[in-house]
Amino acid sequence: MKKRYCLAAFAGLLGYSATEASTVSQTDPQAGGIIYRWTVSLGADDSASVSRHVGAWAWQDSSLFGSGETPVGWTHNSEWVALKLELPALVTFRLSNIAGVPNPTSLDPNAVAPANLYPGMTIYSGWDNDLAPQSFADANNEGTPTDNWHSYVNRGDIEWAEDTHYFTHLEPNGTHVIEATMLMPAGEYTIAIGGKSISTSSEPRQGYLASFSTSAVPEPCTTSLALLGGLALLSKRRRQSR
């Protein structure tokens, strides 16, 4: 009970309400910007999962960059999740390969995606639902407004998705599963899901299973939570004083 009280009190301080049931929809929260495949909302002690197929080299493809250049992935071959955390929590991310995911083709309506994914995942704070900055369009698209650009930085900020900011990533490890748990503030997050295949030959899209779960922040309320609360209140006061 004390753990829940501590977390609920902090959530109230930031103006968030605790919810218990996750929601998952195969929709984009808003047209424009990143094309999200999934929208997921998580409350306290909650969990959700999504499953489909993704490019074998979607998270990182060495054909897109040279030696010394910034590693990037394929935007359109990756899958994007708009994740909303209703309150601060310890969040566990897990991404693995999975067999039997439907991937019908014109020749075989019963086809399934292979289960040979070597997964990679990047987490960004914020959602991006608008056009890229005009400066990006000028430099990369002859000035024509654009969004959801062909490639994205998987270990840093995405220039064309300026409303998001790099939070962390789960590095591919040569196996078929990656997993990490971290303390995260409430808010909106963008998750990029893809693969970094170790194969040297062409591979089709691969089946994936991505799961997200939350648990209460351990008692006593940590210094990290106190700092987050102070920053949130300071930001709120600054907005109100404008």
HUURLIN-V280138 format. One record per residue. N is the residue number from 0. RES is the residue in one letter. PHI is phi in degrees with one decimal (none if undefined). PSI is psi in degrees with one decimal (999 if undefined). Layout:
N_RES_PHI_PSI, N_RES_PHI_PSI
This chain:
0_M_none_-38.1, 1_K_-65.4_-38.2, 2_K_-60.9_-46.3, 3_R_-66.0_-36.5, 4_Y_-64.3_-44.4, 5_C_-59.9_-46.5, 6_L_-68.0_-41.4, 7_A_-65.6_-38.6, 8_A_-63.5_-42.9, 9_F_-66.0_-40.3, 10_A_-61.7_-41.3, 11_G_-64.6_-35.6, 12_L_-58.9_-37.2, 13_L_-88.2_-5.2, 14_G_87.4_18.2, 15_Y_-102.5_150.8, 16_S_-109.1_142.2, 17_A_-78.2_136.0, 18_T_-126.2_154.4, 19_E_-109.2_-22.7, 20_A_-108.9_129.2, 21_S_-74.5_156.2, 22_T_-129.5_140.1, 23_V_-134.7_128.9, 24_S_-139.4_142.8, 25_Q_-87.7_68.6, 26_T_-144.7_162.4, 27_D_-93.2_131.0, 28_P_-61.8_-24.8, 29_Q_-163.8_138.6, 30_A_-66.4_148.9, 31_G_102.9_156.5, 32_G_67.5_-141.8, 33_I_-60.9_136.4, 34_I_-89.9_102.4, 35_Y_-82.8_135.5, 36_R_-82.0_-36.2, 37_W_-131.2_149.4, 38_T_-123.2_124.6, 39_V_-128.5_134.2, 40_S_-121.7_132.5, 41_L_-125.6_136.8, 42_G_-104.7_-147.7, 43_A_-80.9_140.5, 44_D_45.3_55.7, 45_D_-123.8_167.1, 46_S_-156.3_155.9, 47_A_-158.3_158.3, 48_S_-146.9_153.5, 49_V_-135.3_149.7, 50_S_-147.3_133.8, 51_R_-164.0_-143.0, 52_H_-132.3_156.2, 53_V_-147.3_159.4, 54_G_-64.3_139.7, 55_A_-61.7_-30.5, 56_W_-116.2_24.1, 57_A_-64.7_-38.9, 58_W_-74.8_-35.3, 59_Q_-153.9_128.3, 60_D_-132.4_114.7, 61_S_-65.9_-13.9, 62_S_-73.0_-12.5, 63_L_-92.8_-9.9, 64_F_-149.2_155.5, 65_G_-102.1_-179.6, 66_S_-60.1_128.6, 67_G_85.8_-8.0, 68_E_-89.3_163.2, 69_T_-68.8_126.1, 70_P_-64.1_140.0, 71_V_-138.6_164.9, 72_G_-120.9_174.2, 73_W_-87.3_118.8, 74_T_-62.2_-47.5, 75_H_-78.0_-18.6, 76_N_-92.6_-11.1, 77_S_-85.9_165.5, 78_E_-112.9_139.7, 79_W_-118.7_133.3, 80_V_-116.4_128.3, 81_A_-93.4_103.7, 82_L_-103.1_133.1, 83_K_-120.1_123.2, 84_L_-98.0_122.0, 85_E_-74.5_-19.8, 86_L_-159.9_163.4, 87_P_-59.4_145.8, 88_A_-164.9_163.2, 89_L_-82.6_121.2, 90_V_-115.4_129.8, 91_T_-105.2_125.6, 92_F_-109.1_134.8, 93_R_-140.9_131.2, 94_L_-133.0_126.5, 95_S_-143.0_166.2, 96_N_-76.8_159.2, 97_I_-152.4_141.4, 98_A_-90.6_155.6, 99_G_84.6_11.0, 100_V_-72.5_125.5, 101_P_-59.2_133.0, 102_N_-145.6_65.4, 103_P_-64.3_147.6, 104_T_-124.8_171.4, 105_S_-65.2_-27.1, 106_L_-88.2_-26.3, 107_D_-143.6_95.1, 108_P_-67.0_-11.9, 109_N_-104.2_9.8, 110_A_-64.3_148.9, 111_V_-125.6_156.0, 112_A_-78.0_142.7, 113_P_-64.5_164.1, 114_A_-114.6_65.4, 115_N_-128.7_35.7, 116_L_-79.1_133.1, 117_Y_-107.8_94.1, 118_P_-77.1_152.2, 119_G_-139.8_148.5, 120_M_-144.6_138.7, 121_T_-123.0_140.3, 122_I_-115.0_125.9, 123_Y_-119.2_146.1, 124_S_-80.7_145.7, 125_G_87.9_161.5, 126_W_-113.4_149.6, 127_D_-119.4_116.5, 128_N_-133.5_33.3, 129_D_-141.3_177.4, 130_L_-65.2_155.4, 131_A_-64.5_155.3, 132_P_-54.9_146.0, 133_Q_-60.3_-31.2, 134_S_-62.6_-35.0, 135_F_-69.4_-43.9, 136_A_-61.5_-39.2, 137_D_-63.4_-40.7, 138_A_-81.1_-25.9, 139_N_-121.5_-15.8, 140_N_-137.5_32.2, 141_E_52.0_32.8, 142_G_85.4_-8.5, 143_T_-74.6_127.6, 144_P_-53.7_140.9, 145_T_-148.4_160.5, 146_D_-149.3_172.9, 147_N_48.9_54.1, 148_W_-60.4_162.9, 149_H_-61.5_-34.3, 150_S_-131.0_163.6, 151_Y_-144.1_150.5, 152_V_-78.0_127.3, 153_N_-96.5_-3.1, 154_R_-132.4_31.4, 155_G_-175.8_-172.9, 156_D_-67.4_148.0, 157_I_-97.7_117.2, 158_E_-61.5_-38.7, 159_W_-82.9_-15.0, 160_A_-110.6_68.8, 161_E_-69.7_-12.4, 162_D_-84.7_-3.4, 163_T_-109.8_157.9, 164_H_-140.6_137.5, 165_Y_-56.1_131.0, 166_F_-108.9_-56.9, 167_T_-170.3_176.3, 168_H_-143.4_158.9, 169_L_-106.5_107.9, 170_E_-70.1_134.1, 171_P_-57.4_140.3, 172_N_-123.1_13.5, 173_G_82.9_3.0, 174_T_-115.6_-175.2, 175_H_-98.7_15.6, 176_V_-150.5_140.5, 177_I_-129.8_148.6, 178_E_-156.6_142.6, 179_A_-156.8_151.2, 180_T_-122.8_135.5, 181_M_-149.2_153.7, 182_L_-80.0_127.7, 183_M_-134.9_137.7, 184_P_-68.5_160.8, 185_A_-64.2_152.8, 186_G_144.2_-167.7, 187_E_-102.3_138.5, 188_Y_-135.4_147.9, 189_T_-108.4_129.2, 190_I_-116.4_124.2, 191_A_-101.9_125.5, 192_I_-115.2_131.8, 193_G_-165.6_-166.7, 194_G_-129.1_160.1, 195_K_-134.4_81.6, 196_S_-64.8_147.0, 197_I_-94.4_0.5, 198_S_-72.9_152.3, 199_T_-105.0_2.8, 200_S_-120.1_164.1, 201_S_-61.3_138.6, 202_E_-130.5_146.5, 203_P_-77.8_179.6, 204_R_-61.2_149.2, 205_Q_-118.6_146.9, 206_G_-73.5_139.8, 207_Y_-133.2_156.5, 208_L_-130.8_116.2, 209_A_-110.3_128.1, 210_S_-126.3_147.1, 211_F_-134.3_134.0, 212_S_-142.8_149.0, 213_T_-119.1_149.4, 214_S_-140.4_157.7, 215_A_-63.4_146.6, 216_V_-68.4_131.0, 217_P_-60.5_146.9, 218_E_-86.5_146.1, 219_P_-75.9_163.9, 220_C_-55.0_125.6, 221_T_-77.5_165.3, 222_T_-59.4_-34.5, 223_S_-61.5_-43.7, 224_L_-65.6_-40.7, 225_A_-61.8_-42.0, 226_L_-64.2_-44.1, 227_L_-60.9_-40.9, 228_G_-64.5_-42.5, 229_G_-63.1_-43.3, 230_L_-63.8_-40.4, 231_A_-65.1_-42.9, 232_L_-66.5_-39.9, 233_L_-62.3_-43.8, 234_S_-63.2_-41.3, 235_K_-64.3_-41.8, 236_R_-65.7_-38.5, 237_R_-64.1_-40.5, 238_R_-64.9_-40.0, 239_Q_-70.3_-27.0, 240_S_-82.7_-9.2, 241_R_-78.0_999
